[in-house]
Amino acid sequence: MTRRAAPPSGSRAPRRRVDVRQWLGGLRLSGFAVIMLGLVVLGVFVLVPTVGTYLDQRRQIAAAESAIALTQQDVDDLQRESQRWSDPAYITTQARERLYYVRPGEVVYLVDDDLPASAVPQEQAPVSEDVTKTRTDWMTQFVRSLTTTGLSRSISTAPTSPATPAPASPSPAG
């Protein structure tokens, strides 16, 4: 007989092997347990899609409620705006500011460039340093091209290829 050497004192103890057959042999399944297990599995298959549908519907309801809240906020804003427009003083103010309406006898002074230099919109930078301005007038070139084409007397004919026969001339009957 061969003996195994004892493991060093610092290492783990040898693992004990578990016999799965012995563990499974200890399980006893009755017909009732199999039926109950089958019902549980069937219940899971039935309930999982239902729960998924429920969660999807809850998401749709939450999205619809948020859309309703936004729409209600818009309706409230429009009602406040409508109430403002029913006030004659507001209408007068808007007509003066937007349309520059004045009462008879009033003098209006319009001030141009009343913005500070930092608020004045800056010009857009050129797209290219080479091409910044068109040096020709495209309209005159277009008209010149049309008149030149219309007044030319040459007629261009398409060359016939050897594969396509020339149209046959009518033969004299006779």
Helices and strands as residue ranges (DSSP letters): H 20-25, H 31-85, H 88-99, H 138-151
